[in-house]
Amino acid sequence: MKSLDNLREVMRRDRVFDFMVENKRPAIPGTRAVKEGEVDVTHGPILYLENVSVSFDGFKAINDLTLYINDGELRCIIGPNGAGKTTMMDIITGKTHPDEGLVYFGQTMDLTRMSEYQIAASGIGRKFQKPTVFPEHSVFQNLELALQADKRVWPSLFFQLAGEQRDRIDEVMEIIHLKEERDLRAAQLSHGQKQWLEIGMLVIQNPRVLLVDEPIAGMTHQETERTAELLTGLAGKHSVVVVEHDMEFVRSIARTVTVLHEGHVLAEGSMDEVQNDPRVIEVYLGE
């Protein structure tokens, strides 16, 4: 059975290779042998979705979606309600399994065969719209809890921070603009500060990819500006994918914008390019 599975995998990779050459696609999933757990991005994008589709009760939420996210880039995803933005993130994080298509992290990790926990542990972090922090714990304690590698009960009870771990928490508090609030309970933070804290709880685990869903909803103007600084500052060390409806905010951070419509990519390019695309104006910006 194992030999048969290996043969099927080799055949699958051969078909992928032929398809990629024929269509001049970047990245060939699984064609380079790497150590277990290593995320290889030497041959192309760090996150790769090819011809992905998924249906719910006959409705095609994702329809032949192809999307590439490069290592270290900041990508903005926009589109009308029902365009498939949330479902796309659900597929990447393992919450939803596609009916067909390829979904790879680096060159070797087939996300369609991994659980949500395995995907998170491999280096993909997701921040939802509503911040999920520990309200009765301080900013420092929230980051400390996120830093703990071993989440089993017994090791957690006796977990003690090393000096370099304390330095790392201090570094992340500086990044998320919460160093002065280190001893405040999360419940005492403003809405925007809670959003930053949750981003910090992901960043402290050193993910390669950060998926951020509508980060500025409910924020003040000043918090919005600081969030823009935070996300652009994270790009480079992390690949940051931002789903957002606020076009002014998207323009302030956008390097590449992808427009989704009816579950597939409608347009992609700079903010100016997509804003002037007649198709985008018709289905989204002209609403």
N, C-alpha and C positions, 0 to 999 in steps of 0.2 A: 504493500500500500504506500509506504514511504517513497519507494522508487518511482511509483506511478505519479505521486504528487510532485516529485522532483522533475519528472519528465514534462508534466503539464506546466510547471513553472518555467522551464526552459523554453517550451513552445510559446507560452504567453509572452515571454520577453522577446523572443524572435519576432512575433507578430507586432509587438510594440515598436521594436527597432525598425522594421520595414515601414510601419505607418509613419514614424517620425522622420525617416529619411525622405519618404515620398512627399510628405507635407511640409518638410523643412522646419520641424518643430524643435525648440530648444529642449534639452534634457531628455535622457533616456532612463526611465526608472529601472533600478535593479541591475544595471549593466556593469557596475564596479563593485568588486568584493571589498567590504570594509569590516572593521571589527564590530561586534555586536553592540548596539546602542549608539554607534557613531552616526552623526548626521552629515552625510557627504553632500556638499554643494559645489564641488569642483566642476561639475558638468552642466550646471544650470540653476534653475530656480530652487528655492528652499521649500516652497509649497506649490504643489502641482495638481490641478484638477483638469481632467481631459474627458470630454464627452459624457459628463455626469448628468444623470436624470433620476428623479424620484417623484413618485405619485402618491397622493393621499386620497383614497376614495374616488379614484378616477381623475382627480385634478392634478396636473403636472406642475408641482411647485418649483422644480428645477428641470429645465428642458435643454439637454445637450449643452451643458455649461462647460466652457473651457476657460481656465484662468491660471495665470502663473504669477507668483509673488517672488521677487528676487530677494536674496539674502541682504538684510540691512536696509531695505527700502521702506518708505512710508507710503502706503496705498490707501486712498479714500474710495469707499464704495458707496454710491448713491443710487437712488431709484425710487419710484413711487411705491406706495403700500402694496404689498402682494407681489413685489418683484422677485422675491426669493432670497433676500439678504439674510434674514434670520435662519432660514433653512440651510443656506450655504454654510453658515457658521456651525450649525448643528451637525452637518456632515463632516466638516473638518475636525470637530471635537469628538466625534463618535456618538453623539446623541441620536443621530439619524443615520441609517445605513442606506446608501444609494441603491437604486434598482440596477443601475449599470454605470460603467465608467471607471476611470482610474483616479485615485486620490492618494498622492504620495507626499511624504515629508522627507525632504532630501531625495537621495537616489534609491534608498533601500527600505524605507518604512512605509508599508502599505497600510494606510490608516483605516481602510475598510475591514481589515482583519484584526483591529486592535480595539480594546475597550476604552471607555472614557478615561478611566484611571491611567491606563497605559499611555494614552496619548498625552495626557497632562504631565505624566512623569517623564515623557520623552522630550518635552520642551515646548509645548504649545499651551499658552495661558489664555484664558478668556475672561473678560470683564463684561458683566451684564449691565443693562440699563440701571437697575436699582442696586445701589451699593450693598454688599453683604459683608459687614465687618462685625466684630464682637463689641457691642455697644458698651458693656460694663468694663472692658479692658482699656488700658491706655494705648496711645499710639505706639509706644515702644513695645508693649506686650503683644499687640496685634501683629507687629512685624516679627517679633520673637516667635510667636506661634507659627507664622508662615514659614519661618526659616528652618524649623525643626524638620530634619530629613526623615526621622523614624517616627511615624504617627501612632505606633502601638502604645497601649496604655502604660505598660510598665516602664519602657524607656522614657516616655513623656513625663512621668512623675519625677524622674531623677535627672532630667535634662538640665545641663548647666552650660551657660554661654562661655565660649572661649573668647580671648581678647580680640581675635580677628573677626569673630562673629559680631561682637559689639561694634567694632569699627564698621562692619558692613551695614548694620542697622543704622548707625549714624550717617553713613554715606547715602543710604536710601532716603532717610528723613530729609536730608539736604536736597536730594533730587526732587522729592514730592512737596517741597516747601512746608514741611511740618516739623522742623527741628525745634522751634520754640514751643510747639504743642506736644512735645514728647510725653509729658506726664498727664495730659488731659485724657479723660475717658472719651472713647469714640463717640458716645452719645452727645457729648458737648460740642462736637465739631459741626461746622456748617455743612450744608449739603455738598457743596463743592469740595470741601476738605475731606469728607467721607469718600468721595469719588477718588481723590488723589491717594488716600490711604489704601483703598482697594487695589489701585494700580500698583502702589508700592508693595503690597503683599504678593503680587504676581512678580514684580521686577526682582524682588529679593531672592526669588527661586531661580533666577537667571534663565528665563525661557528664551528660546531662539525666535519664537513668533508670539506676538501679542495681538489678540483679537479684541477690539474695543468697540462696544455697542453704544452709540449715542452718548458720548461722554459729557456733553455740556448741557443736557436737558436739565432745566431748573436752576442753572447757574447764573450768578450775577455777571455783569460785563467784565469786572476785574478778574473773577474766577475763570471766565472763558479765556481771557488773554493768557492767564497763567497756565491753563490747560493746554493751550496751543504751544507754549514754550516747553512744557513738559513732554508732550508727544513728539515734537520735532527734535528735542534733545535725546529721546530714547532711540530714535531711528539711527541706524548705523551699527550700533551694538546689538540691536534687536530689529527684527522685521515687524513693522507695526501696521496692522490693518484696521482702519477706522470706518465704521458705518455711521453715517450722520446725515441729517436732513437740512441742517442749517448751512446754506450755501455760502454765507459770508465767512463762517468758520472754516468750511472746507477750502475756500480760496486762500485763507490765511496759512494753511498748513500743507496744501496739496502739492505734490510733485507729479504723481500720476493719479488720474481719476478713472474709475471703472463705473459705467452706468449699467445697471441690471434692469431688465424689463421682461416680464413673463418668463422668468427663470433662466434667461441666458444673457450674454453680454451684448448690449445694444451698441455701445460706443466705448472707446478708451483713448486716453491721451491727456494732455494738459487741461487745466480748468478752462482756459480760453477755447480750446478745441472742442470740448464737449458742450460748452455753453452755446457755441455757435453752430452745433450740429443740428440740422432741421429735424432729425428724428427725435433727438433728445428734447428739443423745444416742444415738439408735438405731444410726446407722451409724458413728459415730466415737468420741465421748467415752465411750460406754457400753461400749467394748471392754474 
